[in-house]
Amino acid sequence: MMRWRLVLRLALRDLLHERRLAVCSFIGLAAVLLPLLLLFALKHGVMQGLREELIENPRSRMVVNQANRAFPESFLEQLSARPDVAFAIGRIRSLNADARFLTAARPNEPTLAELWATGPGDPLLGEARPRETRDVVFTRALAARSGAEPGEAVTLRAIRVNADGRREVLNLPLRLIGVAPAAALDRPAAFVEMRVLRLVDGFLNGELPATIAPEAIPPRATTPYAGFRAHARRLEDVPRLDAELRAAGVDVETRAVEVASLLQLDRSLALLFALIAGLGGAGYLLSLAVGLYANVERKQRQLSQLRLLGLRRGEVVLLPLIQALVVGVVGTMLAALVALGAAQLINGLNLAGAGPRAVAVIRPWHLLVALCVTLLGAALAAGFAARRAGRVVPAEGIRDG
């Protein structure tokens, strides 16, 4: 242990002795790392902002069929079982998916709204989803138009004309339990439990009487749905889900093109960053390797004398390696400090109207990865100098003495 401490102290004392050269090495490494860190911070910040805009909008992962057709319950079960699908639920015919709502604020003026089925895990609603059969969630547009407040009773009204030409009305009491997030839908709509939606559909089709309660509707549908709404588990799953459903003959509406463009941009920026980082890093490591090698050549006499004093070959080899690692650590720390300050300055400029969202993002793991890669490169760069130091023999010190 004492010998290893001696080798470490010799390497550090040598750097301190030639402090000007060491400082130049620190600054040189920081000058290479700084633009790379800022470039990666900008790439990460911009792409993270774009991804968050899509992720925060649950409709970005939504997949819906375009035309009404028959989808049996088994189709929805298979769709829900897919590992790339987070949520799937059926839809009724568009003609039957409208209803009117009477509220305390407008008891005599029904408000027209779309009906959407929902269930556990619905990404559009989050924690605001209905938990009881007669619970309902309004979109912000519907809540504003109807004047309803969460917690109050509302009445769902549907009207049909039977075969005799008589007008029949379904008045279904419900309880408004919440308002959907703004990103859910931007038009008047109400999210209800599936049995409520099937009750309205059956009533308008003349299959169910107005007196039946939604609790009496079987949980499992006996007739096919006219459509479905699904949500991919991740953004990366949207293009694949879109392609596979279309290949199966199901015309769907998704944001697959936007998602695919974002993912392609992410890959292109990653490749561009890798090329720039590779070229810049290789250039500096080459210069570091040449500098360390020249330092060993210049100090052959001192190294051979150390061998005469009892330093082993493996311990002499460690001298340029330790110095390279010290340059890597100090240079990375210097670059990190300047990069963090520059990132704060860039974010404070509100570039491109980003608002509170950061444009340049540097995470702790970014700096850790940069340090590890730098130390690995420094060790490789020191390999040439270490090999030359290992060939120094004690006889050279005697001859020069």
N, C-alpha and C positions, 0 to 999 in steps of 0.2 A: 504493500500500500504506500509506503514511504517513497518508493521509486516512482510510482505513478504520479504522486504529488510533485516530485522533483521534475518530471518531464513536463507536467502542466505548468509549473512555475517557470521553467526555462522558456517554454513557448510564449507565455504571457509577457515575460520580461523582455524577450526579443521584440515582441510587438510594441511594448512601451518604449524600448530603446529607439526604434524607428517609427516613432509615433506619427510623423508626417506622412510616411508611406501608408501606415495603417489607417489614418484618417481619410486619406485619398481613396483607399479601398472601401471604407465604410460608405463614403459619399457616392462612390461609383456604383456600388450595389444598390443603394437607396435610389439613385437617379434612374436605374433600370426598373426597379420594383414599383416605384411611385406611379408612373403612368399606367403600368399594368394593373395595379390595385384600383386605381380610379376608373380605368376602362371596365374592369370587371364589376366594380360597384355600380357604374352607370348601366351596364348590361343587366345586372341582377335587379336593380331598382326599376328600370323601365319595364322589363319583362314581368316582374312581380306585380307592378301596377296594372299592366294589361291583363294578367291572369286574374287578379283580384276583381277587376271590373267584370270579367265573365263569371268568376266563381261567386261573387256576391249577388249576381243576378241569377237566380235558380232557373230561369227560363233558358239560360245558355246550355244547360244539360237536358232540356226537355225534348222529348220525341213524341210527336202526335201523328196520327194517321190523317191523310188529306181528304179522303173520300169515305163516306159511310159504306160499310160492308159488314158482314157477319163475322164476329170474333167470339168464339166460344170461351167459356170459363177456363178450359184447359190451355188455351193460347196464353191467357194472362198469367196462369200459374207457371207455364214454361218460361215466359218472359221475366217474371219476378224471380225465378230460380237462377237466372243467368248471373254469373259473378260480376259482370260489368253493368248491371242494372240495380240501382238503389231503391227504386219505387216504381210500381206499375198499378194502374187502376183502369176500369172500364169507363166508357162514355156512352150516353144515349144519343139518339138522333138529334141533329142540330135543331130541327123544327120543334122538338119537345123540350129543349134545354133552356127555355125562357119561362120566367114566372114573375109575378108581381108580389111586392112586399108591402104590408101595411104596418106602420110604426106608430108610436105614441105621438111623435111630432107631426105625422101626416096620416091620421086615421082614415081620412076619406080620399086621399090621393095616392093610390098605389104607385110604387116605384118599380119600373121594369128592370130586370137584371138577368144575367146568365146564371145557370146552375152548373156548378162543377162538383163532381164527386171527390171526396178526399178520404184519407184513412191514416193509420199510424205511419209515421215516418215521412209524411208528405213534405218534400223540400220547399214547396211554395209557402207553407205555413209555419214550419218549425214547431214551436211550443203552442201556437195559437190554434191548433187543430181541434175539431169537435171530438169530445170524448163520450158523449151520450148520443142516443139516436136522434133526439130532437134539438141538438146543439147546431148552431150555424155560425159561420164566420163571414163577415162582410169585407169586401175590399174597401180601400180608403175612398174610392170614388163613390161607391154605393152608400157607405156610411155618411159621407158629406151630403149626398143628394137626398137621402131619406131622413137625415137628422137623427138617426138611431144612435144610442149609446150602449156600450157593452154592459151586459147584465139585465137589460130590459127584454120584455116579451115582444116578439114580432109575429106576424101572420103571413105565411106563404099562401098565395092565392093562384090557382090555375083554373081556367075556364074551358069547357068543351061544349060542343053542340052534338047531341045524340042523333040517332037515326030518325027520331020523330020530330026533329027540329027544335027540341027543347034545350034550353041553356042550363048546364049543370056547373056548379062551382065547387071546387075543393078549397077549403080553408083549413090550413094545417098550422096549429100553434107551435112556435119554435122559440128558442131562447138564444139571443145574441150573446155569445161568450167572448168575442174579441174581434179585432180588426186585423186583417192580414198585413204583412209588411208591404212597404211601397213597391218593392221589386216583384211582388207576386203577380199582380195584374194591374194595368192602368185604366181599366174600364169597370163599370158597375157589374159586379158578379158576387155570387154567394157560394160558399163552400159548405156542402152538406154531406151527411153520411150517405153511403151508397143506397141503403134501403129507402131513404127519402127520395132520392133521385129516381129509383125504380118505381116508387109509388106514383110520382108525378108522370113518369113515362107511361105506366100502365093505365093511369086514369085518362090521360089524353088520347091513348089508343083505344079507349072504350073497353079495356080488359079488366079494370078494377073499379069498384064503386067509390064514391067520395067519402063514404063512412069508414073505410078501412083504415086502421092505424099502421104507421110504418113499422111498429114492433112486430106486426103480424106477417110482414114480408119475410120469406125464407132468406137466410144469410147467403146461400149459394144461388146464383142465378140459374134458372132453368132454360132461359132463352138467350141467344147470343147477344153480345153488345154490338152497338153500331160503330164503335171506335175504341180507342185506348189513349191513355196518357202515361208516358214513362219518363223516368229521369235516369240518365247515365250516372254511374258512381263517380267517375272522374271526367275531367275535360277530355283527356286522351281517349276515353272510351266512346265519345260521341261520333267521330268519323267512322269507326269500325261498326258501331251499332247501326248507323245510318246505312252503310254499304250492305251489311248482312240482311237487314230488313228489306231493302230494295231488291236484293238478289232473290229473296223469298217471295217476291211479288207484292210486297206491301209498300205503297207509296206513303212516304212520311215527310213531315216538315220538321227540320232541325236547323241548327246553326253550325252544321258540320263544316261548311266552307270557311266561316270565320275562325273556328277552332283550329282547323287544319292549317290555315294561314298563320295563325299565332304560333303553332307548334313548329312550323317550318321556319319562321323567323327566329324562334328560339334556337333551333339547331344551326341555322346559318350564323347567328351571332356567336354561338359557342365555337363553331369551327373557325370563324374569323379571329376570335380571341385566342384560340389555341395556336393558330399560325403566328400571330403577332407575339404572343408570349414565348413561343418556341424560338423564333428568330432572335428576339431581344435577349432572352435568357441564354441562348447558346453563345451569342456574341460576348456577353459579359463573362460567362464561365470560361470561355476560351482565353479571354484576357486575364482572368484570375489565375488560370492554370499556367499561362506563360509567366505571369508575375511571380508566382510561387516557385516555379522551376528556375527562373533567373535568380531568385533569392537563395535557393539551395546551391546553385552553381557558384554564386558569389561567396557563400559561406562554407565552402568545402573544407577549408582549413579548420574553422571552428568546429565543424561537425566531426572531423577526424580526431580532433583533440578531445572532444567529448567521448568518442569511442575509446581513446587511450585512457581516459579517466574512469572507464568502466561501464559506460552506457551501452546497452545491447543494441543490436541492429534493429529489432522491432521497436525499441523505444525511440531511436532516432527517426524511424519512419513516421512515428506519431507526431513529431514536431510540426511539419507543414500541414498535417491533417487537422490538428488542434487549432492552428492559426486560421485555416480556412473556415472551420466551424465558428470560430469567434467572429470572423468577418461576416459570416452568414447571419448570426444572431443579432449583432449590433446593427448591421445594415438593414435587416428586416424590421427591427424595432424602430429605427429612424424613419424608414419609409412608412410604417404603419402610423406613427404619430402625425406625420405630415398629411397622409392620406385621410385620416379621420378628421383633421381640421379642414382640409379641402372639401371633404364630403359635406360637412356642416355648412360651409360657405355656399356650395352649389345648391344645397337644399333650401337655403335661405333666400336664394335668388328667385324662387318660384318660376323655374324655367318652363315654358310651354303651358303655363297656367295649371300646373299640377296641383296647386292648392296645398293642403296639409300633407298630401302623399309625398313621401321621399322619392327623389329622382335617383340619388346615389345612395346605395345601401351597402354597408360593410358590416357583416356579422362576425362575431368572435371566431367562428369556425373558418371563415374566409382567411383570417390572419393566421390561424393555426395551420391551415393547409399551405398557405404561402411560406410559412416558416419551415415546414417539413420538406416541401419541394426545394426550397433554397438550400437547406442543409444537405439534402441528398445531392443536389447539383454541386455544392461546394466540396463535398467529400469526393465526388467523381473528378472534379477539377484538380483536387489536391493529389489525386492518384499518381499523376506523372511526376510531380515533385517528390512525393513520398518514395516512389520507386528509385528515383535518382539518389535520394538521401540514403536509401538502404544499400546502395552500391559503394558508398563512401567507406574506405577501409582505414584502420588506424595508422597504417604505414604512411599515408599521405601527410598526416600530422607530423610524423617524425622527419619525413623528407623536407617538409616546408619549415620545420623548426630549425 
